[in-house]
Amino acid sequence: MSLEKIDKIKSKMQKLLNHAASAEKIGNKAEASAFMKKLQSLCLEHKLSLASIQAHDPDNLDESIGYEEVDRAEHGLPVLKRASKWIWDLARVIARANNCRHLVMNGSNKIWFVGRDQDRRFAIHMFAYCYKSLLIDCVKENNKTYDHFYAMGCPEQAHGFAASFRTGFVSAVRDRLEEAREDIRKTTDEKTFALITVEPMELVHKWMGEYTTRTATSLGGSSSYNEHGYSSGRESGGRVSLATGSVTSGKPKQLGGK
């Protein structure tokens, strides 16, 4: 495939990415999902990563690295008073898939993404989309499961469903993004793979080293495990619309060392 053709494909995919972000911003979830599914299909068809598409954006410069908080009001996300491990975990896997790192604040569910301008904007979009999809599906499946076991005279079988659903959902999203990375590794040369995975993260890591000073306190998950909930969460996370990206690693940090 010629470089000219690749540039045309990336330009088309960048437009889909922009349309998805715009639709999500105005609350049109169905339209945003449609754009994301088309984008994901093109990513897989042409063996291109989301990171390489974002790199095609002339505004997505190394000099634009900074941090941006997920605006829960703007994205219609609930404001939870207690820090939740599954939210931190979801932010981590989404950040890794978009050449970003994430920041948290102890005792809070406030999330920031660190990266280049377009990278962090898409990370926020994907995080908010997955967050809402998880909550909606969790309520629906939890109610359906409770009603099922209540009718059988054993409603206790639904105990711990929601917590296990959330864990399963995040693990499925993580696995899909890891698989996408391996697919890219297998279909690109070593230099190209480094270009879209390692190099973009070097300046992000440098920024984190300069502006963060402490590692956040680890959060424990729910001690109860519900097989039905975990399986249902895996299924939901396996079908939520995602676009492929590159994956890096890192522990959560606190903004400003607080």
C-alpha positions, 0 to 999 in steps of 0.5 A: 500500500502506498504512503499516499493511500495510507494517508487517505485512509488515516484522514478518513479514519480521523474524520470518523474519530472526530464525528464519534467525539462530536456525537458523544459530546451532544449525547447521541450515544447511538450515532457515536457507537456507529462511528466507533464501530466503523472506525474499529472495522477500518482499523482491523481491515487496514491493520492500523492502530488508533495511535497511528491515526491520532499521530496523523492529526497535525494538532496531536503534537509532542509539545501539546502534552498536558493533563485534562480532567474527565468532566463528569458533568459534561459527560453525564457521569455520576459523582460517586463519593468513595474511590472505586477500584474498578473506575481506577482500573478502567481509567488505567486500561483506557489510558494505556490504549491511547498513549496516555497515563492517568492521574487520580486523587486519593479518596476520590473518583476524579480522573485525569489523563496525561498525554498529547492533546488528541490522545487524551481527548480520545482517552476521555471519550472512550473512558466516558463511553465505557463507564456509562455502558458498564453502568447501564448494562450492569443495572439491566443484567443485575435486575434480570439475574435477581428476578431469575433467581428470585423466581427459583426461590434462591435470590441469594444467588444474585449477591455480589453480582454488580461488583463482579460484573464491573470486574468482568467488564474491565477485564474484558476491555483490558484483554481486547486492547491487549489482543489489539496490541499483539495483532499490531505487533504481528502485522508491523515491523519492529520500528513501526511498532516502536513508533506507535507504542514506545516513542509517544510514551517517552515524553508522557513518562517524562512529564509524569516524572516532572509533575507528579511526586507520589503514588496513589494509595492502592484500592482493594476490590470487593471480596465477594465473587459472583460467577454469573456477574463476572461472566455477564460483565465479560460479555458486556465488556466484550461487545462494547464498541472500542477502537484499537490502540497501543498499550503501555504501562504504569501505576496511578499517580496523584496530581500535584503530589496530593 
